[in-house]
Amino acid sequence: MALDRNSGPNDLSAFWMPFTANRQFKTAPRMLVGAEGMYYRTADGRQVLDGTAGLWCCNAGHCRPKITEAIQKQAAELDYAPAFQMGHPKAFELASALRDMAPKGMDHVFFTNSGSESVETALKMAIAYHRARGDGARTRLIGRERGYHGVNFGGISVGGIVTNRKMFGSLLTGVDHLPHTHLPDQNAFTRGQPEHGAHLADELERIVALHGAETIAAVIVEPMSGSTGVLLPPKGYLERLRAITKKHGILLIFDEVITGFGRLGSSFAAEHFGVMPDMMTTAKGLTNGVIPMGAVLTTAEVHDAFMQGPEHMIEFFHGYTYSGNPIASAAGLATLETYREEGLFENAAALAPYWEDALHALKGLPHVIDIRNMGLIGAVELEPIAGEPTKRAFTAFLNAFEKNLMIRTTGDIIAMSPPLMINKAQIDELFGKLTDVLKALD
Ligand SMILES: Cc1ncc(COP(=O)(O)O)c(C=O)c1O
């Protein structure tokens, strides 16, 4: 039977939905059928303010004409071309455009299809880099508690969110974790970067002393942790991590899947914090979320270590069928142009203080125990209901959607990250609705 795509599908059973309470959803589906600019349209015809840029990815807003046109044109011109031993111009163009946008020194780009694949690629690249230089004992990977690096085995091994790890066996061996940086007793309700916690980077010295620097390939962190519920790096923390990794010859990987492409009001968090890693993982905002694509950016030092041996030989035995896909590349180019032409990163930076004030005005509302922000990111942490963790925030999410506002929750934390095209009136609309939701919570 044909589906009526405008009113919604007629059978919900086949699709096993990712990171979703499937049974709850299927009893009361929340179906989006259209989008434009800052708003989604629901199957029942409501306009819903997108407070989360989809999943932190539609930084330019929805159905932007330049991106749509680029995809349509590319699909009609060159639909697919392999990137193994073959090339097509747009992938090279996009790699150059990314390099030009990235902090100076990020000279090379390896394409993937998602954040998870970018992480997997970067971890493999780090281990292989050391081996290529004759330092093959460096195989250990260091992540951080509460870190989120996607869902593949490498990513969940270095990641630090227990629900994403505990069901999946013993994971990768040779992995250790830094402590997380959340210190609510000292830092609650801080605006921007917290004062306390830089010393937590020194835990890397303890890990080095335990394992030996000569066994450690890389440290991977989100410069600002997003998915765990928005944890900002304490002042001085990233600088210390950089100094310690450099001292011990350990590569530093910034997972910029969320922080990349203007979220903090700068192109990347590395630029925002003035700390240069050896590699950056990206995805999401690279194509405005429209077509799956990710990219790993590396320094020339990392890249050049591979460029040795006979010239007919493959230097890095890694890649995906869709690495640098033509349609994704066209979408990426149009996305970066849209960011530049519309000054969207500048808009995010200009509106960040207004956003911060509006967000922190929620202090004092029922159950609010912390508020955190940076750029166009905000989090409101709620006191969990005793014995029913996550339920209070999930109720807030459901009630917000009823009020035509899309937010995201993780644990008992509400996270917001709107498209960067937002204006002051829409910020007022967002926090006005959220205030009503919070006031009505049990
Ligand atoms: C920091 C970080 N890394 C990796 C990922 C995984 O990206 P994807 O879902 O595209 O695999 C995410 C997704 O939210 C992320 O926030």
The ligand as an SDF file (V2000), in Angstrom:
LIG
                    3D

 16 16  0  0  0  0  0  0  0  0999 V2000
   31.5690   14.9550   19.7970 C   0  0  0  0  0  0  0  0  0  0  0  0
   30.8620   13.9460   18.9520 C   0  0  0  0  0  0  0  0  0  0  0  0
   31.5760   13.0040   18.3260 N   0  0  0  0  0  0  0  0  0  0  0  0
   30.9950   12.0910   17.5380 C   0  0  0  0  0  0  0  0  0  0  0  0
   29.6390   12.0910   17.3360 C   0  0  0  0  0  0  0  0  0  0  0  0
   29.0170   11.0360   16.4800 C   0  0  0  0  0  0  0  0  0  0  0  0
   28.5380   11.5550   15.3070 O   0  0  0  0  0  0  0  0  0  0  0  0
   27.5470   10.6790   14.3870 P   0  0  0  0  0  0  0  0  0  0  0  0
   26.2710   10.5580   15.1210 O   0  0  0  0  0  0  0  0  0  0  0  0
   27.4750   11.5000   13.1230 O   0  0  0  0  0  0  0  0  0  0  0  0
   28.2190    9.3740   14.1550 O   0  0  0  0  0  0  0  0  0  0  0  0
   28.8550   13.0550   17.9580 C   0  0  0  0  0  0  0  0  0  0  0  0
   27.3940   13.0830   17.7680 C   0  0  0  0  0  0  0  0  0  0  0  0
   26.6670   13.7590   18.4610 O   0  0  0  0  0  0  0  0  0  0  0  0
   29.4770   14.0060   18.7940 C   0  0  0  0  0  0  0  0  0  0  0  0
   28.7760   14.9360   19.4510 O   0  0  0  0  0  0  0  0  0  0  0  0
  1  2  1  0
  2  3  1  0
  2 15  2  0
  3  4  2  0
  4  5  1  0
  5  6  1  0
  5 12  2  0
  6  7  1  0
  7  8  1  0
  8  9  2  0
  8 10  1  0
  8 11  1  0
 12 13  1  0
 12 15  1  0
 13 14  2  0
 15 16  1  0
M  END
$$$$
